C-alpha cells in the first residue's frame, strides 16, 4: 500500500503541476490580439531576379497569404489574417485608392473582433497614405503602416522584421490612441511626421522630430507622444468624404517660371502647394501669378522642399496675410497636399485652412 502511494504521489503532483501551466498557456493564447493585415503591394511584396538584386526588382508581386506564411512567428504574437485590398506599386496610388483603403480600415476598426490593423505599402507614397489615415480614421485602435526598402528575395531583406514589428505594435494596447504609426527599421514613427528621406538604405524613413519609440524583439518602447490632432480627435471622417478635390504641387527652384502654376490651375486644381526653397520662399517672377490665382479662387499654400524638415512660418519671406495665402508650417509638400485635400472637403475659407494647418 505504501509503495503504491509512493508511486502515485509523484504522478499526481506532476498532473497538478501541469494543469496550471496548461491553463496559463491557454490564457496567453486567448489574450493574443486580433490583427488584420491589409496588403496594397509595394516593395515589401516585391521580387528580384536574384538575391543580389536589392534595388532593381518588380514591386507588388507577392500576395498577402504568401507574405504572412513567410513570417510564421506572427502566430506567436497575434491572431493574424490578411486581405489583399490592391496590388500596385505605391507611386501609382491615386485618390480613389486612398478612399478605398480608408473606408476598409474604418470598417475593420468598427469591428469588435479586430484589435489592430496593419497596412503593407510601397515606400514611395507610404508617408502620404499614413498621414491621410491619421486625419480621417475615427478610432483609437492601432493602425500601423509598414513597408520595406528591399524585396523579400534580396539578401538582408528588411520586410520580414518590419512586418513582424508592425503586427507586434498593432496588437499592443500601448499603441492605442497614438494615431497612425509607421514601423520601419525597428523604429515607431508618427504617420504625421515621418518621411522617406533617402532611397536604397533601410533606414530611409525618418522624422525631423525623432521617432515615437522602438520595437525590440516584439516589444514596444515609447519615448514621446504626437502633439498634433489625429484620429479620434480629428474633425475629419472617412465615412463622410465622398471624393477628394484636385490639389497639385509646383516645385520652386532657381530661375523658376510661373508656367507650371498657371497650367495646374487651368487644369482644375483647387489648391496649389508651392514646394518652395528654404522657408517656402517664392521667386519674384512667380509672385504675381500666385496673387492672381488666389484672386481667382485657387488656394495657395506655401511649403518647403527642405528634406530634413522645413518650417514655413506665416508672413516670413512672403506677406501671407496680404496675399491671403496659407503657410504649411512643418508639413512637406506631399503631406501638405494630403491635408489640403482633406481640409477642402470641409471649407474653402483660407483662414480655416490655416487653422487646420496649425492644428494637424
SVG drawing of the C-alpha trace seen along z (x, -y; Angstrom):
<svg xmlns="http://www.w3.org/2000/svg" viewBox="-21 -93 45 95">
<polyline fill="none" stroke="black" stroke-width="0.4" points="0.0,0.0 2.8,-2.4 4.7,-1.6 1.6,-2.2 1.0,-5.5 4.7,-6.5 4.4,-5.7 1.1,-7.6 2.2,-10.8 4.9,-11.9 2.5,-11.2 -0.3,-13.1 2.0,-16.0 3.1,-16.1 -0.5,-16.3 -1.3,-19.0 1.7,-21.0 0.8,-20.5 -2.7,-21.9 -1.7,-25.5 0.9,-25.6 -1.7,-24.4 -4.2,-27.0 -1.6,-29.7 -0.8,-28.7 -4.4,-28.8 -4.8,-32.2 -1.8,-33.6 -3.3,-32.2 -6.7,-33.9 -5.0,-37.2 -3.4,-37.4 -4.7,-40.4 -6.7,-40.0 -4.7,-41.9 -5.8,-42.3 -3.1,-42.9 -4.3,-44.9 -2.0,-44.4 -1.6,-47.1 1.6,-45.9 4.9,-47.7 8.5,-46.6 7.5,-44.5 5.6,-42.4 8.3,-42.7 10.6,-40.1 14.0,-40.5 15.8,-38.3 18.3,-37.1 19.3,-37.6 21.8,-40.3 19.0,-42.5 18.1,-44.8 17.4,-47.9 16.3,-46.5 13.2,-44.4 9.4,-44.3 7.2,-45.6 3.7,-44.2 4.3,-40.6 3.8,-38.6 0.3,-38.1 -0.7,-38.7 -1.1,-35.0 2.5,-34.4 3.7,-37.3 2.1,-36.0 3.3,-32.5 6.9,-33.9 6.8,-35.1 5.5,-32.1 6.5,-33.9 3.5,-36.2 1.3,-33.4 3.2,-33.8 2.3,-37.5 -1.2,-37.8 -4.1,-36.1 -3.4,-37.3 -5.5,-37.3 -4.8,-39.1 -6.8,-40.9 -5.5,-41.9 -7.0,-45.4 -5.0,-46.2 -1.7,-45.1 0.2,-48.1 3.4,-50.0 2.7,-52.9 3.8,-55.6 0.6,-54.7 -1.8,-55.0 -4.4,-57.7 -7.1,-59.5 -9.7,-56.7 -7.2,-54.2 -6.8,-56.3 -10.5,-56.5 -11.0,-52.7 -8.3,-51.9 -9.6,-54.4 -13.1,-53.0 -11.9,-49.4 -9.8,-50.5 -12.8,-52.2 -15.0,-49.1 -12.4,-46.9 -11.8,-49.5 -15.6,-49.3 -15.4,-45.5 -15.4,-44.2 -13.2,-41.2 -10.4,-43.5 -7.8,-44.9 -5.4,-46.4 -4.8,-46.9 -1.5,-46.7 -1.2,-48.0 1.6,-46.8 2.5,-49.6 5.1,-50.7 7.6,-53.2 7.3,-55.9 4.0,-57.3 3.8,-55.4 4.1,-58.7 1.2,-60.2 -1.2,-57.3 -0.2,-57.2 -0.9,-60.9 -4.2,-60.6 -5.4,-57.8 -4.1,-59.8 -6.5,-62.5 -9.6,-60.6 -9.9,-57.4 -12.1,-57.9 -10.6,-55.1 -8.1,-54.7 -7.2,-51.2 -3.7,-50.9 -3.2,-51.4 0.3,-50.7 1.6,-51.2 4.7,-49.3 6.9,-48.7 10.4,-47.6 13.3,-49.0 14.4,-45.7 12.3,-42.9 11.8,-39.7 14.1,-37.9 17.1,-40.1 19.9,-39.4 19.3,-41.0 15.7,-41.8 14.1,-44.0 10.4,-43.2 10.0,-40.2 11.2,-42.0 9.3,-45.2 6.1,-43.2 6.7,-41.3 7.3,-44.6 4.2,-46.2 2.0,-43.3 3.5,-43.5 2.8,-47.2 -0.7,-46.9 -1.6,-44.2 -0.2,-46.2 -2.6,-48.1 0.2,-50.6 -0.2,-51.7 -3.8,-52.7 -4.7,-56.4 -1.3,-57.4 -2.5,-58.0 -1.5,-56.2 2.0,-54.7 4.8,-53.6 7.2,-50.8 10.4,-50.7 14.0,-49.8 13.0,-48.9 11.6,-52.4 8.0,-53.5 7.3,-56.7 4.3,-59.1 2.4,-58.8 2.1,-62.6 5.8,-63.3 7.7,-60.6 9.1,-60.9 11.2,-58.9 14.5,-60.8 16.6,-58.6 16.2,-55.6 18.2,-52.4 19.1,-52.4 17.0,-50.5 17.0,-53.5 15.2,-55.6 12.2,-56.7 12.9,-59.5 11.0,-62.2 12.7,-65.6 11.3,-65.4 12.5,-61.9 10.7,-58.6 7.9,-57.9 9.6,-54.7 11.3,-51.5 10.4,-47.8 12.9,-45.3 12.0,-41.5 8.3,-42.3 8.2,-44.7 7.4,-48.4 9.3,-51.1 7.8,-54.6 9.7,-57.9 7.2,-60.6 3.6,-61.3 2.2,-63.1 1.3,-66.7 -1.0,-67.3 -4.7,-66.4 -5.3,-63.0 -7.8,-60.1 -10.4,-60.3 -9.6,-64.0 -9.9,-64.8 -12.7,-66.8 -12.4,-64.8 -14.1,-61.4 -13.6,-59.0 -17.2,-58.0 -18.4,-61.4 -15.8,-62.0 -17.2,-61.1 -14.3,-62.4 -11.1,-64.4 -10.6,-67.7 -7.7,-68.2 -4.6,-69.6 -1.3,-69.9 2.3,-70.6 4.6,-73.0 8.3,-73.0 10.4,-76.1 14.0,-76.4 16.4,-79.0 15.1,-80.7 11.7,-79.1 8.9,-80.4 5.1,-80.6 4.3,-78.2 3.6,-75.2 1.4,-77.1 -0.8,-78.5 -1.1,-75.2 -2.1,-73.4 -4.8,-76.0 -6.1,-75.9 -6.3,-72.1 -8.7,-72.4 -6.5,-72.5 -8.5,-73.8 -5.2,-74.4 -1.6,-74.6 1.2,-73.6 4.2,-75.7 7.2,-73.5 9.5,-76.4 13.1,-76.8 14.1,-77.5 11.3,-79.0 8.8,-78.4 10.3,-81.3 8.6,-82.4 10.5,-83.8 9.7,-87.4 8.9,-86.0 6.2,-83.8 4.5,-86.0 2.3,-88.0 0.9,-84.8 0.1,-83.3 -1.5,-86.5 -3.7,-86.4 -4.6,-82.7 -5.7,-83.3 -8.0,-86.1 -9.5,-83.5 -10.2,-81.2 -7.3,-78.9 -5.8,-78.3 -2.0,-78.9 -0.2,-77.0 3.5,-77.6 5.6,-74.6 9.3,-73.8 11.2,-71.1 14.0,-71.1 14.4,-67.4 15.2,-67.3 12.3,-69.4 11.5,-72.9 9.5,-75.1 7.4,-77.6 6.4,-80.4 3.4,-82.6 4.3,-86.1 8.0,-85.1 9.6,-85.6 6.1,-86.5 3.2,-88.6 0.7,-85.7 -1.9,-88.0 -1.8,-90.4 -1.9,-87.8 -4.4,-85.5 -2.0,-82.6 -1.6,-79.6 1.6,-78.5 2.2,-74.8 4.4,-75.1 6.5,-71.8 4.5,-69.7 6.5,-68.8 4.8,-69.4 3.4,-65.9 1.9,-65.9 0.6,-69.5 -1.2,-68.2 -2.9,-65.5 -4.1,-67.9 -5.3,-70.4 -7.3,-67.8 -9.0,-66.6 -9.5,-70.2 -11.1,-71.4 -13.8,-68.8 -14.8,-70.9 -14.1,-74.5 -13.0,-76.9 -12.0,-79.7 -8.3,-80.3 -8.4,-81.3 -10.0,-78.0 -7.4,-76.2 -4.6,-78.0 -6.1,-76.9 -6.2,-73.3 -2.5,-73.5 -1.7,-74.8 -3.7,-72.0 -2.9,-69.0"/>
</svg>
